[in-house]
């Protein structure tokens, strides 16, 4: 940009708004791809659950169901990220309309809140930092707001898969027939009749490691 930039504040803000909106569209397309990939992985894991249900392989069933729960947790974060991106996009466009009328760009707490939520999703920390700098330059966010966004990463609680969620996944995939599987255990208790330990327990750790690798691939 030339040092003798004669554009009006509105023209400058319009260019910045277009740049941010373009980046947001790109991020949303990436999110849609990840969501679709997650759906396909859930379908594949559901098929595996039905196969292992036929042999009452409790360890494999629990591992597969636990992975589905993790993917669903991640999906909920992806949908939240899309919503926050939309909020930021709309707020920036509204501010552009405001500067056209008043010539003044106002700071937005709504944008700061959405940015803080977006920052909690690991893959968006870099792009959020970039957005923050651009929004500060535009005057939509202040330095204090940016500090609040940075602090959001310190409160990023990890979600754990509960036994109730695992049981719910098994119930959904097996159409409510999970109670007919005597050897399917969730947590420390058995669902249905208690049976002897499955011989497949030996391979449980390796199968869970494989599920974790696939889960990490979805997140990348």
C-alpha positions as CSV (number, residue, x, y, z in Angstrom):
1,X,0.0,0.0,0.0
2,X,1.3,3.4,-0.9
3,X,2.3,5.8,1.9
4,X,0.2,8.4,0.2
5,X,-2.9,6.3,0.2
6,X,-5.8,8.7,-0.6
7,X,-8.6,6.1,-0.2
8,X,-11.4,7.0,2.2
9,X,-11.7,5.1,5.5
10,X,-14.7,3.3,4.0
11,X,-12.7,2.2,0.9
12,X,-9.9,0.8,3.1
13,X,-12.4,-1.0,5.4
14,X,-14.2,-2.4,2.3
15,X,-11.0,-4.0,1.1
16,X,-10.1,-5.4,4.5
17,X,-13.7,-6.8,4.8
18,X,-13.4,-8.5,1.5
19,X,-10.1,-10.1,2.5
20,X,-11.5,-11.4,5.8
21,X,-14.7,-12.7,4.2
22,X,-12.7,-14.5,1.6
23,X,-10.6,-16.2,4.3
24,X,-13.7,-17.1,6.2
25,X,-15.2,-18.8,3.1
26,X,-12.0,-20.8,2.7
27,X,-12.1,-21.9,6.3
28,X,-15.7,-22.9,6.1
29,X,-15.1,-25.0,3.0
30,X,-12.3,-26.8,4.9
31,X,-14.7,-27.3,7.8
32,X,-17.3,-28.8,5.5
33,X,-14.8,-31.3,4.2
34,X,-13.8,-32.3,7.7
35,X,-17.4,-32.7,8.7
36,X,-18.1,-34.9,5.7
37,X,-15.0,-36.9,6.4
38,X,-16.1,-37.4,10.0
39,X,-19.5,-38.6,8.8
40,X,-17.9,-41.2,6.5
41,X,-15.6,-42.4,9.3
42,X,-18.6,-42.8,11.7
43,X,-20.4,-44.8,9.0
44,X,-17.4,-47.1,8.6
45,X,-17.0,-47.6,12.3
46,X,-20.7,-48.4,12.7
47,X,-20.3,-51.2,10.1
48,X,-17.4,-52.5,12.2
49,X,-19.4,-52.4,15.4
50,X,-22.2,-54.5,13.8
51,X,-19.5,-57.0,12.6
52,X,-18.0,-57.3,16.1
53,X,-21.5,-57.5,17.7
54,X,-22.0,-60.8,15.9
55,X,-19.1,-62.3,17.8
56,X,-19.8,-60.5,21.1
57,X,-16.3,-58.9,21.0
58,X,-16.8,-56.5,23.9
59,X,-13.3,-54.8,23.7
60,X,-13.6,-54.0,20.1
61,X,-17.1,-52.7,20.5
62,X,-16.1,-50.4,23.3
63,X,-13.1,-49.2,21.4
64,X,-15.1,-48.5,18.2
65,X,-17.9,-46.8,20.1
66,X,-15.4,-44.6,22.1
67,X,-13.9,-43.5,18.8
68,X,-17.3,-42.5,17.5
69,X,-18.0,-40.5,20.6
70,X,-14.6,-38.6,20.1
71,X,-15.5,-37.9,16.5
72,X,-18.9,-36.6,17.5
73,X,-17.3,-34.3,20.1
74,X,-14.9,-33.0,17.4
75,X,-17.9,-32.5,15.0
76,X,-19.7,-30.4,17.5
77,X,-16.6,-28.1,17.7
78,X,-16.5,-27.9,14.0
79,X,-20.1,-26.8,13.8
80,X,-19.5,-24.2,16.5
81,X,-16.5,-23.0,14.6
82,X,-18.6,-22.5,11.5
83,X,-21.2,-20.5,13.5
84,X,-18.5,-18.3,15.0
85,X,-17.0,-17.7,11.6
86,X,-20.4,-16.6,10.4
87,X,-20.8,-14.3,13.4
88,X,-17.4,-12.7,12.7
89,X,-18.2,-12.3,9.0
90,X,-21.6,-10.7,9.6
91,X,-20.3,-8.4,12.3
92,X,-17.5,-7.2,10.1
93,X,-19.9,-6.5,7.2
94,X,-22.3,-4.7,9.6
95,X,-19.4,-2.5,10.8
96,X,-18.6,-1.8,7.1
97,X,-22.1,-0.5,6.6
98,X,-21.8,1.6,9.8
99,X,-18.6,3.2,8.7
100,X,-20.2,4.1,5.4
101,X,-22.9,6.0,7.2
102,X,-21.1,7.5,10.2
103,X,-17.4,7.3,9.0
104,X,-16.6,5.5,12.3
105,X,-15.7,1.9,12.9
106,X,-17.0,0.7,16.3
107,X,-15.5,-2.0,18.5
108,X,-17.6,-5.2,18.7
109,X,-17.7,-7.3,21.9
110,X,-19.6,-9.9,19.8
111,X,-16.7,-10.4,17.5
112,X,-14.3,-10.7,20.5
113,X,-16.5,-13.4,22.0
114,X,-16.7,-15.4,18.8
115,X,-13.0,-15.0,18.3
116,X,-12.4,-16.4,21.8
117,X,-14.6,-19.4,21.1
118,X,-12.9,-20.0,17.8
119,X,-9.5,-19.9,19.5
120,X,-10.6,-22.9,21.6
121,X,-10.5,-25.1,18.4
122,X,-6.8,-26.0,18.0
123,X,-6.7,-25.8,14.2
124,X,-8.1,-22.2,14.3
125,X,-5.6,-20.7,16.7
126,X,-3.3,-19.5,14.0
127,X,-6.0,-18.1,11.7
128,X,-7.7,-16.5,14.8
129,X,-4.5,-14.7,15.7
130,X,-4.3,-13.4,12.1
131,X,-8.0,-12.3,12.2
132,X,-7.4,-10.6,15.5
133,X,-4.5,-8.5,14.1
134,X,-6.6,-7.5,11.1
135,X,-9.7,-6.6,13.2
136,X,-7.5,-4.5,15.6
137,X,-6.1,-2.7,12.5
138,X,-9.7,-2.1,11.3
139,X,-10.8,-0.8,14.8
140,X,-13.3,-3.6,15.4
141,X,-11.3,-5.1,18.2
142,X,-9.1,-3.4,20.8
143,X,-5.9,-4.7,22.4
144,X,-7.8,-5.6,25.6
145,X,-10.3,-7.7,23.6
146,X,-7.3,-9.5,22.0
147,X,-5.9,-10.3,25.4
148,X,-9.3,-11.9,26.3
149,X,-9.1,-14.0,23.1
150,X,-5.6,-15.2,24.0
151,X,-6.7,-16.1,27.5
152,X,-9.4,-18.4,26.0
153,X,-6.8,-20.9,25.1
154,X,-5.9,-21.3,28.8
155,X,-9.4,-22.6,29.6
156,X,-9.7,-25.2,26.9
157,X,-11.1,-28.1,28.8
158,X,-10.6,-31.6,27.3
159,X,-13.8,-33.6,26.9
160,X,-13.9,-37.2,28.1
161,X,-16.0,-39.9,26.7
162,X,-18.5,-41.0,29.3
163,X,-19.8,-44.5,29.7
164,X,-23.3,-43.1,29.0
165,X,-22.2,-41.7,25.7
166,X,-20.5,-45.0,24.7
167,X,-23.6,-47.0,25.6
168,X,-25.8,-44.6,23.6
169,X,-23.6,-45.0,20.5
170,X,-23.8,-48.8,20.8
171,X,-27.6,-48.6,21.3
172,X,-28.0,-46.4,18.3
173,X,-25.8,-48.4,16.0
174,X,-27.2,-51.7,17.1
175,X,-30.8,-50.4,17.0
176,X,-31.5,-51.0,20.6
177,X,-30.2,-54.6,20.6
178,X,-27.1,-53.9,22.7
179,X,-28.8,-55.5,25.8
180,X,-28.9,-58.8,23.9
181,X,-25.1,-58.9,23.9
182,X,-23.9,-60.7,27.1
183,X,-20.3,-59.7,26.8
184,X,-20.5,-56.0,25.9
185,X,-19.1,-54.1,28.9
186,X,-19.1,-50.4,29.4
187,X,-16.8,-49.0,32.1
188,X,-16.6,-51.5,34.9
189,X,-20.0,-53.1,34.5
190,X,-21.5,-55.4,31.8
191,X,-24.4,-54.5,29.6
192,X,-26.6,-57.5,29.5
193,X,-25.5,-60.7,31.1
194,X,-22.0,-60.9,32.6
195,X,-19.7,-63.3,30.7
196,X,-16.2,-64.5,30.7
197,X,-13.4,-62.2,29.5
198,X,-13.2,-62.1,25.8
199,X,-10.2,-63.7,24.1
200,X,-10.0,-60.6,21.9
201,X,-8.9,-58.5,24.8
202,X,-5.3,-59.3,23.8
203,X,-5.6,-57.2,20.7
204,X,-7.6,-54.4,22.3
205,X,-4.7,-52.0,22.8
206,X,-3.5,-52.3,19.3
207,X,-7.0,-51.7,17.9
208,X,-7.5,-48.7,20.1
209,X,-4.1,-47.3,18.9
210,X,-5.3,-47.7,15.3
211,X,-8.6,-45.8,16.1
212,X,-6.6,-43.0,17.7
213,X,-4.4,-42.7,14.6
214,X,-7.5,-42.4,12.4
215,X,-9.0,-39.8,14.8
216,X,-5.8,-37.7,14.6
217,X,-6.0,-37.9,10.8
218,X,-9.5,-36.5,10.9
219,X,-8.3,-33.6,13.0
220,X,-5.4,-32.7,10.8
